[in-house]
Amino acid sequence: MSKATRTDTAAARPADAHDVIRVHGARENNLRDVGVELPKRRLTVFTGVSGSGKSSLVFGTIAAESQRLVNETYSAFVQGFMPTLARPEVDVLEGLTTAIIVDQQRLGADPRSTVGTATDANAMLRILFSRLGRPHIGSPNAFSFNVASVRAAGAITVERGSGTTVRKTFTRAGGMCPRCEGRGQVSDIDLTRLYDPGKSLREGALTIPGYKPGGWNHRLYAESGLYDADKPIGRFTKKELHAFLHHEPVRMKIAGINMTYEGLVPRIRKSFLAKDREALQPHVREFVDRAVAFTTCPDCGGTRLAEAARSSKIGGMSIADACALQISDLAQWVRDLDEPSVAPLLASLRHTLDSFVEIGLGYLSLDRPSGTLSGGEAQRVKMIRQLGSSLTDVTYVFDEPSTGLHPHDVQRMNELLLRLRDKGNTVLVVEHKPEVIAIADHVVDLGPGAGPRGGTVCFEGTVQGLRAGGTLTGRHLDDRAALKKTVRTPTGTLPVRGARTHNLKDVDVDIPLGVLVAVTGVAGSGKSSLVHGSLVGGRAGVDVVSVDQSPIRGSRRSNPATYSGLLEPVRKAFAKANGVKPALFSANSEGACPNCNGAGVIYTDLAMMAGVATVCEECEGRRFDASVLEYRLGGRDISEVLAMPVAEAREFFADGEARTPAAHRVLGRLADVGLGYLTLGQPLTTLSGGERQRLKLAVHMAEKGGVYVLDEPTAGLHLADVEQLLGLLDRLVDGGTSVIVVEHHQAVMAHADWIIDLGPGAGHDGGRVVFEGTPADLVAARSTLTGEHLAAYTGH
């Protein structure tokens, strides 16, 4: 048989016909019966304004169904331990392959989680040191700061013949520092911040969040009977004070309920300090910042490891030294090791460390807490697992992989995406950057607007077709912001002297005030270290409002009205107009529908199968008790107000009977950041990443501060939205506010009045100011990587 005949026969096989992922009738969130055909083994980029439905189609429909179908292959017993996923709202989904999702969700915020533990690099290092480290101290567990040392002794009876009693001892060598318990920090609690010594417990002496009189936390101490709850704490005897603050855990009955009583200090340590600071609610975080002083553990020097683990070395290097090295340097150290006995382990470790460097994270160290990584860094750390994978014909799903990347690094990211595609995989990317859209084999543009005005496919085809297609994305794809002809004159300066946070090398810089300042540089050059380490937290002696990239936390009961503080004045306005209590107008309080408890839906748990959510028959999804909906303000009930878009609600509360200045101000800020289309009661869980970022910006705009620090405000923004953001920044500056933006987007750089460029590289190759001046001077000099890319962007 000739080669041509064999090829023709193979091409006719039915298996080769499944070369597309076919979606028909997708209705997740705001999608309106969307139908697309995505070519397999190609790179498809999904574009559209923030809130147009990209994530709903890619993550909420295609990836979610793929994961659900894979989960269903396991037994019912195993599925009981896995997250239950409902089938997406879609008519047809054909041609799916296993989906590997690489999103921007922050890595676990556990205080013991580091870059090394999150990527298995630490696991390999522990094995390496257990085999080659001298002196030999034990198994890999002896080098783990998550494993405590254990010693036990006792007698056991072995039932053999007449039975004999044997004395046994048990030891396990762990690497955890016993003093800080593997956290690297010790905490000292300021007791004056926990209670008012002049008051008794019944008078509300406790000043801790969640310990108000009447609550269970408060009753535990007020009704324990171990001391007089009517006596001021300052007059407690030594014994009473010890029982109040340091009593060991003991079971007792409080108000007829069995509870565990323990001293206030250990209880605070367990409930607040055992969690990562960033994972705490804002008001709890403020309390912890006031009441607790964190210092480096004096026993382990912040390495988290016990003395024995630090004493075992390979060529003079301990595992603590290795984890503290910049990963690019650690990779070189591993390459220099020549030990045939552990050759496979060294090869695997080299590959993992080289992947860090290849993906642009060589400036990190393995002991970096994973909770401190930005969303973009976390996403690239997750990518490391996929780079050496031998899997083919899988679907990789990426959520804006260019986030947090300097234009210089975007090209490297593009090469990685193309490499995954060329191995025979389907790559789906949600992205706004023109540089990433340009490499697509296939483009799906959603829109035309956001929220209710989006959810349809405006264009499907090639990048060239998108440019000529006339859609919002196509029109803005080749947009290039021009350099400012005139820049604002600073009203003063904010001096930073001797900044040494992380990789900064005694940086001295004067940050102009009263203008728009862009802090630029490659990822890892020290931008955030300079801005957050020197300005945020009152260190600069001025009021600084910081809007970082930490995600908004909220349940399905949270919505823009509750998060922005809008609901408070609205409830008061309803209460005043109707002569009733404000609590009636909260679906989380007295006004909640008794049938669904204010959720609007009834959830039925089906164990290992996906739970079913049905609209509450009593309130028909409106969340409120029927009697509450009889009260009106301006002719609308509370459920109708929460169903309004921001723009409509802004007019509603502007004048007439419903005039509420406090609500109007909040709605104005939401409209200013481009969220006029959002409905007030839309659950936060349904908002896109860009919408959450702008919602947080709107909330922070209410804070009083002379300096705003924004960390990559363009993240998640469409090309058309960037223009609106620049207008907002201009209004802030023209209103007398100094704005400092940490940013990679060239449009923001070109629009700035002053640029501070850090570099020249990342990690220990960065940490210096390589340029200060106007964008025009930066382009003219072309002395830095940022200057070269900005010149190319602006056509100079």
VEXDREN-818699 format. One record per residue (C-alpha): x negated, z, y negated; residue in three letters. Coordinates in steps of 0.2 Angstrom, whole numbers, padded with zeros to 4 digits, always signed. Example, Ala and Ser with C-alpha at 12.3 -4.5 7.8 and 13.67 -1.06 7.14 Angstrom:
BEGIN
-0062+0039+0022ALA -0068+0036+0005SER 
***
This chain:
BEGIN
+0000+0000+0000MET -0007-0005-0017SER -0010+0008-0031LYS +0004+0000-0042ALA +0017+0001-0028THR +0013+0019-0025ARG +0015+0023-0043THR +0032+0013-0044ASP +0038+0023-0029THR +0033+0040-0036ALA +0041+0036-0053ALA +0058+0033-0044ALA +0058+0050-0036ARG +0072+0061-0043PRO +0060+0076-0046ALA +0052+0066-0060ASP +0068+0063-0069ALA +0068+0082-0075HIS +0057+0079-0090ASP +0067+0087-0104VAL +0075+0104-0108ILE +0093+0100-0112ARG +0103+0111-0123VAL +0121+0108-0126HIS +0134+0119-0135GLY +0123+0133-0141ALA +0132+0146-0151ARG +0121+0161-0152GLU +0122+0170-0169ASN +0125+0156-0182ASN +0122+0141-0171LEU +0136+0129-0171ARG +0138+0120-0155ASP +0119+0114-0156VAL +0113+0101-0144GLY +0095+0096-0142VAL +0084+0087-0129GLU +0066+0094-0129LEU +0053+0084-0120PRO +0043+0094-0107LYS +0024+0095-0107ARG +0024+0092-0126ARG +0022+0102-0142LEU +0039+0105-0151THR +0040+0113-0168VAL +0056+0121-0174PHE +0058+0121-0193THR +0071+0125-0206GLY +0074+0138-0220VAL +0073+0157-0215SER +0090+0161-0207GLY +0094+0143-0202SER +0095+0147-0183GLY +0077+0143-0177LYS +0075+0160-0168SER +0092+0160-0161SER +0089+0143-0153LEU +0072+0146-0146VAL +0071+0164-0143PHE +0090+0169-0141GLY +0095+0154-0131THR +0081+0145-0122ILE +0068+0159-0119ALA +0082+0172-0116ALA +0090+0162-0102GLU +0074+0158-0094SER +0069+0176-0093GLN +0087+0181-0087ARG +0086+0168-0073LEU +0068+0174-0067VAL +0075+0192-0067ASN +0089+0187-0056GLU +0077+0182-0042THR +0072+0200-0040TYR +0083+0212-0029SER +0096+0222-0037ALA +0086+0238-0034PHE +0071+0230-0044VAL +0083+0223-0058GLN +0089+0241-0060GLY +0072+0245-0068PHE +0071+0229-0079MET +0080+0226-0096PRO +0097+0219-0093THR +0099+0202-0102LEU +0116+0194-0106ALA +0118+0175-0103ARG +0117+0167-0120PRO +0132+0158-0128GLU +0128+0141-0123VAL +0138+0128-0112ASP +0123+0119-0104VAL +0105+0123-0101LEU +0096+0112-0090GLU +0077+0109-0085GLY +0071+0126-0090LEU +0054+0132-0084THR +0047+0150-0084THR +0045+0156-0102ALA +0031+0166-0108ILE +0035+0173-0125ILE +0021+0177-0138VAL +0031+0185-0152ASP +0026+0195-0167GLN +0033+0212-0161GLN +0020+0225-0165ARG +0010+0232-0150LEU +0015+0249-0144GLY +0013+0262-0157ALA +0008+0276-0145ASP -0007+0285-0153PRO -0017+0283-0138ARG -0015+0264-0137SER -0030+0253-0143THR -0034+0235-0143VAL -0045+0239-0127GLY -0031+0247-0118THR -0018+0233-0123ALA -0029+0219-0117THR -0036+0227-0101ASP -0054+0225-0108ALA -0055+0244-0107ASN -0050+0244-0089ALA -0064+0232-0085MET -0077+0242-0096LEU -0072+0258-0086ARG -0075+0250-0070ILE -0092+0243-0076LEU -0098+0261-0082PHE -0092+0269-0066SER -0103+0257-0056ARG -0118+0256-0068LEU -0118+0271-0079GLY -0132+0284-0077ARG -0129+0298-0074PRO -0115+0293-0062HIS -0100+0305-0067ILE -0086+0298-0056GLY -0073+0285-0054SER -0066+0274-0068PRO -0054+0288-0073ASN -0069+0298-0079ALA -0071+0286-0093PHE -0052+0285-0098SER -0046+0295-0113PHE -0029+0294-0106ASN -0033+0304-0090VAL -0036+0323-0091ALA -0048+0332-0080SER -0039+0343-0067VAL -0046+0357-0056ARG -0036+0367-0043ALA -0039+0379-0029ALA -0028+0387-0016GLY -0024+0389+0003ALA -0014+0376+0013ILE -0008+0378+0031THR -0012+0364+0043VAL +0001+0364+0057GLU -0010+0359+0072ARG -0008+0369+0087GLY -0006+0387+0082SER -0008+0382+0064GLY -0023+0387+0053THR -0025+0391+0035THR -0038+0381+0026VAL -0045+0385+0008ARG -0045+0369-0002LYS -0051+0364-0020THR -0046+0349-0029PHE -0055+0341-0044THR -0052+0325-0054ARG -0064+0320-0067ALA -0055+0312-0082GLY -0062+0306-0098GLY -0049+0314-0110MET -0057+0325-0124CYS -0048+0342-0121PRO -0047+0346-0139ARG -0039+0331-0146CYS -0031+0326-0130GLU -0037+0308-0132GLY -0031+0305-0149ARG -0047+0306-0159GLY -0039+0317-0172GLN -0034+0335-0173VAL -0020+0341-0184SER -0019+0356-0195ASP -0001+0361-0200ILE +0002+0369-0217ASP +0014+0383-0213LEU +0020+0384-0231THR +0028+0367-0229ARG +0038+0372-0214LEU +0048+0387-0221TYR +0051+0396-0237ASP +0045+0414-0234PRO +0057+0422-0247GLY +0072+0416-0237LYS +0080+0421-0221SER +0084+0409-0207LEU +0102+0410-0211ARG +0099+0407-0229GLU +0091+0390-0224GLY +0072+0395-0224ALA +0067+0380-0214LEU +0062+0365-0224THR +0059+0353-0210ILE +0069+0336-0208PRO +0083+0339-0195GLY +0082+0358-0196TYR +0097+0360-0208LYS +0108+0376-0206PRO +0122+0372-0193GLY +0112+0359-0183GLY +0106+0363-0165TRP +0087+0363-0171ASN +0091+0377-0183HIS +0103+0387-0172ARG +0089+0387-0159LEU +0079+0399-0170TYR +0093+0407-0180ALA +0102+0413-0164GLU +0087+0416-0152SER +0088+0435-0154GLY +0069+0437-0154LEU +0069+0442-0172TYR +0082+0446-0186ASP +0089+0430-0193ALA +0095+0439-0209ASP +0077+0445-0213LYS +0066+0435-0225PRO +0052+0426-0214ILE +0039+0433-0226GLY +0044+0451-0221ARG +0043+0447-0202PHE +0031+0459-0192THR +0016+0451-0183LYS +0025+0451-0167LYS +0041+0443-0174GLU +0030+0430-0183LEU +0021+0426-0167HIS +0038+0424-0158ALA +0044+0413-0172PHE +0029+0402-0173LEU +0019+0402-0157HIS +0031+0408-0143HIS +0028+0399-0126GLU +0043+0389-0119PRO +0057+0400-0111VAL +0074+0396-0106ARG +0088+0405-0114MET +0107+0403-0119LYS +0111+0398-0137ILE +0129+0397-0141ALA +0133+0397-0122GLY +0122+0382-0119ILE +0106+0383-0109ASN +0091+0378-0120MET +0072+0379-0120THR +0066+0390-0134TYR +0048+0388-0140GLU +0038+0392-0156GLY +0041+0382-0171LEU +0023+0375-0172VAL +0021+0368-0154PRO +0039+0361-0156ARG +0034+0352-0172ILE +0018+0345-0163ARG +0028+0338-0149LYS +0042+0331-0159SER +0033+0324-0174PHE +0014+0323-0171LEU +0014+0316-0153ALA +0021+0300-0160LYS +0012+0287-0170ASP +0014+0290-0189ARG +0020+0272-0191GLU +0034+0274-0179ALA +0042+0289-0188LEU +0057+0287-0200GLN +0052+0286-0218PRO +0058+0304-0223HIS +0050+0311-0207VAL +0033+0302-0212ARG +0034+0309-0229GLU +0036+0327-0222PHE +0021+0324-0210VAL +0010+0318-0224ASP +0014+0333-0234ARG +0013+0346-0220ALA +0000+0340-0209VAL -0019+0337-0212ALA -0027+0325-0199PHE -0046+0326-0197THR -0058+0318-0185THR -0060+0328-0169CYS -0076+0338-0171PRO -0079+0339-0152ASP -0078+0320-0148CYS -0082+0313-0165GLY -0066+0303-0165GLY -0071+0293-0149THR -0057+0302-0139ARG -0069+0304-0124LEU -0075+0320-0116ALA -0093+0324-0117GLU -0097+0319-0099ALA -0090+0301-0102ALA -0101+0300-0118ARG -0116+0305-0108SER -0116+0291-0095SER -0125+0276-0102LYS -0130+0258-0097ILE -0146+0253-0106GLY -0144+0267-0119GLY -0125+0261-0123MET -0111+0273-0119SER -0093+0267-0116ILE -0089+0275-0133ALA -0103+0265-0142ASP -0097+0249-0133ALA -0079+0251-0139CYS -0084+0255-0157ALA -0094+0238-0157LEU -0087+0223-0166GLN -0080+0213-0151ILE -0092+0198-0155SER -0107+0209-0154ASP -0100+0217-0138LEU -0098+0200-0130ALA -0116+0197-0133GLN -0121+0214-0125TRP -0111+0210-0110VAL -0119+0192-0109ARG -0136+0200-0109ASP -0132+0211-0094LEU -0138+0204-0077ASP -0132+0214-0063GLU -0128+0204-0047PRO -0118+0219-0039SER -0104+0217-0052VAL -0106+0199-0056ALA -0087+0195-0054PRO -0082+0209-0066LEU -0095+0204-0079LEU -0088+0186-0078ALA -0070+0192-0081SER -0075+0204-0095LEU -0086+0190-0104ARG -0071+0178-0103HIS -0059+0191-0111THR -0071+0196-0125LEU -0075+0177-0128ASP -0056+0174-0129SER -0056+0187-0144PHE -0069+0178-0153VAL -0061+0161-0149GLU -0045+0166-0156ILE -0052+0173-0172GLY -0051+0191-0168LEU -0070+0194-0165GLY -0070+0206-0180TYR -0060+0219-0171LEU -0066+0233-0160SER -0059+0239-0144LEU -0056+0256-0151ASP -0045+0250-0165ARG -0028+0258-0163PRO -0015+0245-0158SER -0002+0251-0171GLY -0014+0246-0185THR -0014+0228-0181LEU -0003+0216-0192SER +0010+0206-0184GLY -0001+0190-0183GLY -0015+0200-0176GLU -0004+0207-0162ALA +0003+0190-0158GLN -0015+0183-0156ARG -0020+0198-0145VAL -0005+0194-0134LYS -0011+0176-0133MET -0028+0181-0125ILE -0019+0184-0109ARG -0014+0166-0108GLN -0030+0157-0113LEU -0038+0158-0096GLY -0022+0156-0086SER -0021+0144-0072SER -0002+0142-0073LEU +0005+0125-0078THR +0022+0118-0081ASP +0027+0134-0090VAL +0035+0136-0107THR +0025+0145-0120TYR +0036+0151-0135VAL +0027+0156-0151PHE +0034+0164-0166ASP +0024+0158-0182GLU +0007+0159-0174PRO -0001+0155-0191SER +0005+0171-0199THR -0010+0181-0206GLY -0022+0166-0204LEU -0032+0159-0217HIS -0031+0140-0219PRO -0049+0140-0211HIS -0042+0148-0195ASP -0026+0138-0194VAL -0036+0123-0187GLN -0043+0134-0173ARG -0025+0140-0169MET -0019+0122-0168ASN -0033+0118-0155GLU -0027+0132-0144LEU -0009+0126-0145LEU -0014+0109-0140LEU -0025+0115-0126ARG -0010+0124-0119LEU +0000+0108-0120ARG -0013+0098-0112ASP -0014+0109-0097LYS +0003+0103-0093GLY +0014+0116-0102ASN +0029+0115-0113THR +0025+0123-0130VAL +0039+0128-0142LEU +0033+0134-0159VAL +0044+0141-0173VAL +0034+0138-0189GLU +0034+0134-0207HIS +0016+0129-0211LYS +0014+0110-0214PRO -0003+0111-0205GLU +0005+0116-0189VAL +0020+0105-0191ILE +0008+0090-0192ALA +0002+0092-0174ILE +0019+0092-0166ALA +0024+0079-0154ASP +0042+0083-0157HIS +0051+0091-0172VAL +0068+0100-0173VAL +0074+0104-0190ASP +0088+0116-0192LEU +0099+0120-0207GLY +0104+0113-0219PRO +0105+0131-0227GLY +0104+0149-0220ALA +0116+0160-0212GLY +0134+0153-0212PRO +0127+0137-0220ARG +0115+0134-0206GLY +0115+0133-0187GLY +0116+0114-0186THR +0102+0101-0181VAL +0098+0091-0197CYS +0084+0081-0189PHE +0076+0078-0172GLU +0061+0067-0169GLY +0043+0064-0174THR +0034+0071-0189VAL +0034+0054-0198GLN +0053+0053-0195GLY +0055+0071-0203LEU +0045+0065-0219ARG +0057+0050-0221ALA +0072+0060-0215GLY +0078+0067-0232GLY +0081+0085-0225THR +0075+0100-0235LEU +0060+0102-0224THR +0056+0084-0225GLY +0057+0084-0244ARG +0046+0099-0246HIS +0033+0095-0232LEU +0021+0087-0243ASP +0024+0099-0258ASP +0008+0104-0266ARG +0008+0118-0280ALA -0002+0113-0295ALA -0016+0124-0302LEU -0010+0133-0318LYS -0015+0125-0334LYS -0014+0142-0343THR -0016+0159-0336VAL -0009+0176-0342ARG -0021+0188-0351THR -0024+0205-0343PRO -0017+0220-0352THR -0031+0231-0344GLY -0040+0234-0328THR -0039+0245-0312LEU -0057+0249-0307PRO -0061+0251-0289VAL -0078+0259-0286ARG -0088+0261-0270GLY -0074+0255-0258ALA -0080+0258-0240ARG -0064+0258-0230THR -0067+0249-0213HIS -0079+0235-0216ASN -0080+0236-0235LEU -0098+0237-0241LYS -0098+0248-0256ASP -0086+0236-0265VAL -0085+0237-0284ASP -0071+0227-0292VAL -0060+0227-0308ASP -0042+0222-0304ILE -0034+0215-0319PRO -0017+0223-0324LEU -0002+0214-0331GLY -0005+0198-0322VAL -0002+0190-0304LEU -0018+0194-0294VAL -0021+0186-0277ALA -0033+0194-0264VAL -0039+0181-0252THR -0051+0178-0238GLY -0052+0174-0220VAL -0043+0186-0207ALA -0053+0202-0205GLY -0063+0200-0222SER -0057+0216-0229GLY -0042+0211-0240LYS -0030+0225-0233SER -0044+0237-0233SER -0048+0235-0251LEU -0030+0235-0257VAL -0022+0248-0246HIS -0037+0259-0244GLY -0041+0260-0263SER -0024+0257-0272LEU -0010+0263-0261VAL -0007+0281-0258GLY -0010+0287-0276GLY -0029+0284-0275ARG -0030+0273-0290ALA -0021+0286-0301GLY -0006+0274-0305VAL +0011+0272-0297ASP +0009+0259-0284VAL +0024+0252-0274VAL +0018+0245-0258SER +0027+0232-0247VAL +0018+0230-0231ASP +0022+0220-0215GLN +0028+0235-0205SER +0045+0230-0197PRO +0062+0236-0202ILE +0069+0248-0189ARG +0087+0249-0187GLY +0101+0249-0174SER +0116+0237-0172ARG +0125+0250-0183ARG +0113+0246-0198SER +0116+0232-0210ASN +0110+0226-0227PRO +0123+0238-0235ALA +0116+0254-0226THR +0098+0249-0227TYR +0098+0244-0246SER +0108+0260-0251GLY +0122+0249-0257LEU +0135+0258-0246LEU +0133+0275-0255GLU +0140+0269-0272PRO +0153+0258-0264VAL +0160+0273-0254ARG +0160+0283-0269LYS +0169+0270-0279ALA +0182+0268-0265PHE +0184+0287-0264ALA +0186+0289-0283LYS +0199+0275-0284ALA +0210+0282-0269ASN +0207+0301-0272GLY +0199+0304-0255VAL +0183+0309-0247LYS +0168+0296-0247PRO +0165+0300-0229ALA +0181+0291-0224LEU +0172+0274-0229PHE +0158+0275-0217SER +0160+0268-0199ALA +0146+0280-0194ASN +0156+0295-0200SER +0174+0301-0202GLU +0181+0283-0205GLY +0176+0276-0189ALA +0188+0269-0177CYS +0191+0282-0164PRO +0192+0269-0150ASN +0175+0261-0152CYS +0167+0275-0163ASN +0164+0263-0177GLY +0154+0250-0167ALA +0167+0237-0168GLY +0165+0232-0150VAL +0166+0241-0133ILE +0151+0241-0122TYR +0153+0241-0103THR +0137+0245-0093ASP +0136+0235-0077LEU +0120+0244-0070ALA +0107+0230-0066MET +0119+0216-0073MET +0120+0212-0091ALA +0132+0224-0100GLY +0148+0216-0107VAL +0153+0219-0126ALA +0171+0216-0130THR +0179+0217-0147VAL +0188+0233-0150CYS +0207+0230-0148GLU +0212+0244-0159GLU +0202+0239-0175CYS +0199+0221-0170GLU +0181+0222-0174GLY +0183+0229-0191ARG +0175+0246-0186ARG +0186+0257-0196PHE +0202+0268-0192ASP +0218+0259-0197ALA +0222+0273-0210SER +0206+0270-0219VAL +0210+0251-0221LEU +0225+0256-0231GLU +0214+0262-0246TYR +0209+0248-0257ARG +0197+0244-0272LEU +0200+0229-0282GLY +0213+0223-0269GLY +0201+0223-0255ARG +0199+0236-0241ASP +0181+0242-0235ILE +0180+0230-0220SER +0184+0215-0232GLU +0170+0221-0244VAL +0158+0222-0230LEU +0162+0205-0224ALA +0158+0198-0241MET +0142+0188-0244PRO +0130+0196-0256VAL +0133+0183-0270ALA +0152+0185-0269GLU +0151+0204-0269ALA +0139+0204-0284ARG +0153+0195-0294GLU +0166+0207-0286PHE +0157+0223-0292PHE +0153+0216-0309ALA +0169+0219-0318ASP +0187+0223-0317GLY +0194+0237-0307GLU +0180+0236-0294ALA +0166+0237-0307ARG +0152+0248-0300THR +0136+0246-0310PRO +0125+0255-0296ALA +0131+0243-0283ALA +0129+0228-0294HIS +0111+0232-0297ARG +0107+0233-0278VAL +0116+0216-0275LEU +0106+0209-0290GLY +0090+0213-0281ARG +0096+0206-0265LEU +0101+0190-0273ALA +0084+0189-0283ASP +0075+0188-0266VAL +0086+0174-0260GLY +0098+0184-0248LEU +0114+0179-0258GLY +0121+0171-0242TYR +0119+0187-0231LEU +0135+0197-0227THR +0134+0215-0232LEU +0140+0221-0214GLY +0129+0209-0204GLN +0119+0220-0191PRO +0100+0221-0195LEU +0097+0216-0177THR +0103+0198-0180THR +0092+0195-0196LEU +0077+0184-0194SER +0059+0190-0198GLY +0059+0182-0215GLY +0076+0189-0220GLU +0070+0207-0215ARG +0054+0205-0225GLN +0064+0200-0241ARG +0077+0214-0238LEU +0063+0226-0238LYS +0056+0218-0254LEU +0073+0220-0262ALA +0074+0239-0258VAL +0056+0242-0264HIS +0060+0233-0281MET +0071+0248-0285ALA +0056+0260-0285GLU +0047+0264-0301LYS +0029+0258-0301GLY +0018+0250-0313GLY +0009+0240-0299VAL +0017+0231-0285TYR +0006+0227-0269VAL +0014+0214-0258LEU +0006+0210-0241ASP +0009+0192-0236GLU +0026+0190-0244PRO +0027+0172-0238THR +0027+0177-0220ALA +0043+0169-0212GLY +0047+0159-0228LEU +0052+0141-0228HIS +0042+0129-0240LEU +0057+0128-0251ALA +0059+0147-0251ASP +0041+0149-0257VAL +0046+0141-0273GLU +0059+0155-0276GLN +0047+0168-0271LEU +0035+0162-0284LEU +0049+0163-0297GLY +0052+0181-0292LEU +0034+0186-0294LEU +0034+0178-0311ASP +0049+0188-0317ARG +0041+0204-0311LEU +0025+0200-0320VAL +0034+0195-0336ASP +0044+0211-0335GLY +0028+0221-0337GLY +0024+0224-0319THR +0006+0221-0312SER +0008+0211-0295VAL -0006+0211-0282ILE -0003+0199-0267VAL -0013+0199-0251VAL -0010+0181-0246GLU -0016+0166-0237HIS -0003+0153-0243HIS -0012+0141-0255GLN +0004+0139-0266ALA +0003+0157-0270VAL -0016+0156-0273MET -0013+0141-0285ALA +0000+0150-0294HIS -0010+0166-0297ALA -0018+0171-0313ASP -0033+0179-0305TRP -0041+0178-0288ILE -0052+0190-0279ILE -0059+0182-0263ASP -0067+0193-0250LEU -0079+0187-0236GLY -0089+0177-0233PRO -0084+0180-0214GLY -0074+0193-0204ALA -0079+0210-0198GLY -0097+0215-0202HIS -0099+0197-0209ASP -0086+0201-0222GLY -0082+0216-0233GLY -0090+0209-0249ARG -0082+0201-0265VAL -0088+0183-0265VAL -0078+0177-0280PHE -0068+0184-0295GLU -0060+0172-0307GLY -0046+0160-0310THR -0039+0148-0297PRO -0046+0133-0307ALA -0064+0141-0307ASP -0063+0144-0288LEU -0058+0126-0285VAL -0072+0120-0297ALA -0085+0131-0289ALA -0080+0127-0271ARG -0092+0141-0266SER -0081+0149-0253THR -0070+0144-0238LEU -0055+0148-0249THR -0061+0138-0263GLY -0064+0123-0252GLU -0046+0124-0244HIS -0038+0127-0261LEU -0047+0112-0268ALA -0041+0101-0253ALA -0023+0108-0255TYR -0022+0104-0274THR -0030+0087-0272GLY -0046+0091-0283HIS 
***
